[in-house]
């Protein structure tokens, strides 16, 4: 297939309209690594409810179409990786009330994320979003269940056709990467975790 025909077939796939197209927010995990983070020898957890994991969201794409994705499920591997970049041990906590699990794993803090997303596109011909935003609010609970720290960060991602034609989720992945890198920095400089 020659270059023009290949681009034409890609454009045809992108122009198909009238539905919500599946994308994924997970950024490449190695892009979340940084040498400038604190290294804290503590075991921590994160909590995402099963209801949040299963939650599917639809936001606008281009050409009048929408995109759909599972923000908590998609971002869970990146959140775990970001925490593991700072803390020596990271666990998925099955329930905030599961004190046996928390104690047996010596979990000092539990991080609880709240994720909001939005997307848009300046294209009337292609459905992948050219712009994506992620608002990530995160609080940390101590062993007693009290909130000891919280922050809000935002990530924005932009991708044009030439960039996203090989990765329809590119603007979303860029937004996720920016939000998680900001979260890492906020956690790393928080004195409460030292």
C-alpha positions in Angstrom: 0.0 0.0 0.0 1.5 3.4 -1.0 1.8 6.3 1.4 -1.3 8.2 0.0 -3.5 5.1 0.1 -2.4 4.4 3.6 -3.2 7.9 4.8 -6.5 7.8 3.0 -7.5 4.6 4.8 -6.4 6.0 8.1 -8.5 9.2 7.4 -11.5 7.0 6.5 -11.3 5.2 9.9 -11.0 8.5 11.7 -14.0 10.1 9.9 -16.5 7.3 10.6 -19.0 9.1 12.8 -22.1 8.7 14.9 -20.7 6.8 17.9 -18.5 6.9 21.0 -15.0 5.6 20.2 -12.9 3.8 22.8 -9.6 5.4 23.9 -7.2 4.7 26.8 -5.7 7.3 29.2 -2.7 5.2 30.4 0.6 7.0 29.6 3.7 5.0 29.0 4.8 4.2 32.6 8.5 4.8 31.9 7.7 8.5 31.1 6.7 8.9 34.8 10.2 8.1 36.0 12.3 10.9 37.4 15.6 11.3 39.2 14.5 14.3 41.3 11.9 12.5 43.5 12.2 11.8 47.2 12.9 8.1 48.2 10.8 7.3 51.2 11.1 3.9 52.9 7.4 3.5 53.8 4.7 1.2 52.7 1.6 3.0 51.3 -1.6 2.0 49.6 -4.1 3.5 47.2 -7.8 3.0 47.2 -10.1 2.9 44.1 -13.6 1.5 44.7 -14.9 -1.2 42.3 -17.6 1.2 41.3 -15.1 3.8 40.2 -13.0 1.2 38.4 -16.0 0.2 36.4 -17.1 3.8 35.7 -17.1 4.6 32.0 -17.1 8.2 30.9 -18.0 9.8 27.5 -16.6 13.2 26.5 -16.6 15.1 23.2 -14.3 14.1 20.3 -14.2 15.6 16.8 -16.7 15.6 14.0 -19.6 15.5 16.5 -18.5 12.2 17.9 -17.6 11.2 21.4 -14.9 9.2 23.1 -15.4 6.8 25.9 -12.9 5.5 28.5 -12.6 4.3 32.1 -10.6 7.0 33.9 -10.0 5.2 37.2 -9.2 1.8 35.6 -7.0 3.4 32.9 -5.1 5.6 35.4 -4.6 3.0 38.1 -1.3 1.5 36.7 0.1 5.0 36.3 -1.0 6.0 39.8 0.6 2.9 41.3 3.8 3.5 39.3 4.0 7.1 40.4 3.7 6.1 44.1 6.3 3.3 43.6 8.7 6.0 42.3 8.6 7.5 45.7 7.7 4.9 48.3 9.4 1.5 48.9 6.2 -0.5 48.8 2.7 0.2 47.2 -0.5 -1.9 47.7 -4.0 -1.7 46.2 -6.2 -1.5 49.3 -9.4 -3.5 48.8 -11.4 -1.4 51.3 -10.7 1.5 53.6 -12.3 -0.6 56.4 -10.0 -3.6 55.9 -7.9 -2.9 58.9 -6.3 -6.3 58.9 -5.0 -5.8 55.3 -3.7 -2.3 56.2 -2.0 -3.5 59.4 -0.5 -6.7 57.9 1.1 -4.7 55.1 2.3 -1.9 57.4 0.6 0.7 55.3 1.3 4.2 56.7 -0.8 6.2 54.2 -3.6 5.5 51.8 -4.0 7.7 48.7 -7.5 8.2 47.4 -7.8 9.8 44.0 -10.8 11.7 42.5 -10.6 12.1 38.7 -12.4 14.5 36.4 -11.9 14.6 32.7 -12.9 16.6 29.6 -12.0 16.6 26.0 -12.7 18.6 22.8 -11.5 18.8 19.2 -11.1 21.6 16.7 -11.5 19.0 13.8 -14.8 18.4 12.0 -13.3 15.6 10.0 -11.7 13.2 12.6 -13.0 11.9 15.9 -9.9 11.6 18.2 -9.9 14.6 20.6 -7.2 17.2 19.8 -7.4 18.5 23.4 -7.8 16.6 26.7 -7.8 17.6 30.3 -7.5 15.7 33.5 -8.2 17.1 37.0 -6.8 14.8 39.7 -7.5 15.5 43.3 -5.7 13.2 45.7 -5.9 12.9 49.5 -3.9 10.8 51.8 -5.3 9.1 54.9 -3.3 8.0 57.9 -3.7 4.6 59.7 -6.6 6.1 61.7 -8.5 7.1 58.5 -7.9 10.9 59.0 -7.0 13.1 56.0 -3.4 14.3 56.5 -2.7 15.7 53.1 -4.4 16.6 49.9 -3.7 18.3 46.6 -5.2 19.0 43.2 -3.3 18.9 39.9 -4.3 19.2 36.3 -2.9 17.8 33.1 -3.5 19.0 29.6 -2.7 17.3 26.4 -2.9 18.4 22.8 -2.4 16.4 19.6 -2.9 17.2 15.9 -3.8 14.7 13.1 -0.2 14.1 12.1 0.6 13.1 15.7 -2.5 11.1 16.7 -3.0 9.2 13.5 -0.9 6.3 15.0 -2.3 6.7 18.5 -5.9 7.9 18.8 -5.5 8.3 22.6 -2.5 10.6 22.3 -4.0 13.8 23.7 -5.4 11.9 26.7 -2.1 10.1 27.4 -0.3 13.4 27.3 -2.8 14.9 29.8 -2.4 11.9 32.1 1.4 12.0 32.0 1.4 15.7 32.9 -1.1 15.2 35.8 0.8 12.2 37.2 4.2 14.0 37.0 2.7 17.0 38.9 1.2 14.6 41.5 4.6 12.9 42.0 6.3 16.3 42.6 3.6 17.3 45.1 3.9 14.1 47.1 7.7 14.1 46.9 7.9 17.6 48.5 5.3 17.0 51.2 6.9 17.0 54.6 4.1 14.9 56.1 5.4 11.7 54.4 9.0 12.0 55.5 
